[in-house]
């Protein structure tokens, strides 16, 4: 199951962790987000214990979304050692996201 990032836990879970964090910014009403959602779930299982992979609902967590300038969803941020090391905007295949994950692990 994908991790649920929130405004409350983002600092500790995404920025201060020692693993790569992959954060999918999404919303329930977003069609393309529904395409990416199952991919994020699969990746969370595949990389369990190796990376923190999860989702952040932009409607329920506006602070983090504003802080990182997320204007289009889905937006996927790849964070390592507190820094954004990669970013993907729009839908993506599992292979594309896996490439980015392995490049930054």
C-alpha positions in Angstrom: 0.0 0.0 0.0 1.3 3.4 -0.9 2.3 5.7 1.9 -0.1 8.6 2.6 1.9 11.9 2.8 0.2 14.8 4.5 1.0 18.4 5.4 1.6 17.1 8.9 4.0 14.2 8.2 5.7 15.5 5.0 8.8 17.0 6.7 9.5 13.9 8.7 8.5 11.3 6.1 9.7 12.8 2.8 12.4 15.3 3.7 14.2 13.8 6.7 14.2 10.1 5.8 17.3 8.4 4.6 15.6 6.7 1.7 14.4 8.1 -1.6 10.8 9.4 -1.3 8.5 9.4 -4.3 5.5 11.6 -3.8 2.5 11.6 -6.2 0.5 14.8 -5.9 -3.1 13.9 -6.9 -6.8 14.6 -6.4 -9.9 12.4 -6.5 -11.4 14.4 -9.3 -8.3 14.2 -11.6 -8.7 11.7 -14.4 -5.0 11.3 -15.2 -4.3 10.8 -11.5 -6.5 7.8 -11.6 -4.3 6.3 -14.3 -1.1 6.9 -12.2 -2.6 5.7 -8.9 -2.3 2.0 -9.6 1.2 2.4 -10.8 2.2 4.2 -7.6 0.6 1.3 -5.6 2.6 -1.3 -7.5 5.8 0.6 -7.1 5.1 1.0 -3.3 5.0 -2.8 -3.1 8.0 -3.4 -5.3 10.2 -1.0 -3.4 8.9 -1.6 0.1 11.7 -1.1 2.5 14.0 0.5 -0.1 12.1 3.7 -0.9 9.1 5.6 0.6 6.5 5.7 -2.2 3.2 7.4 -1.7 0.6 9.9 -2.5 -0.4 13.4 -1.3 -4.0 14.6 -1.9 -3.7 18.2 -2.9 -7.2 19.0 -1.9 -6.6 17.9 1.7 -3.0 19.1 2.0 -2.6 22.5 0.4 0.5 23.6 2.3 3.0 21.2 0.8 1.4 21.6 -2.7 1.9 25.4 -2.5 5.4 25.1 -1.0 6.6 23.0 -4.0 4.6 25.0 -6.6 2.5 22.1 -7.7 0.2 23.6 -10.3 -0.6 20.5 -12.5 -1.5 17.1 -11.3 -0.4 14.4 -11.3 3.0 15.7 -10.4 5.5 13.2 -9.0 8.5 14.5 -6.9 11.6 12.4 -6.2 13.2 13.6 -3.0 16.5 12.4 -1.6 18.3 13.9 1.4 15.7 16.6 1.7 16.2 17.8 -1.9 14.1 17.3 -5.1 16.3 15.2 -7.4 13.8 14.7 -10.1 10.2 15.6 -11.1 7.6 14.2 -13.5 4.4 16.0 -14.5 1.6 14.1 -16.1 0.9 10.5 -16.5 3.8 8.0 -16.6 4.3 4.3 -17.2 5.6 2.0 -14.5 8.9 1.6 -16.5 9.4 5.4 -16.7 9.0 5.8 -13.0 11.1 2.7 -12.2 13.9 4.2 -14.3 13.8 7.4 -12.3 13.6 5.5 -8.9 16.6 3.3 -9.7 18.7 6.3 -11.0 18.3 8.0 -7.6 18.5 5.1 -5.1 
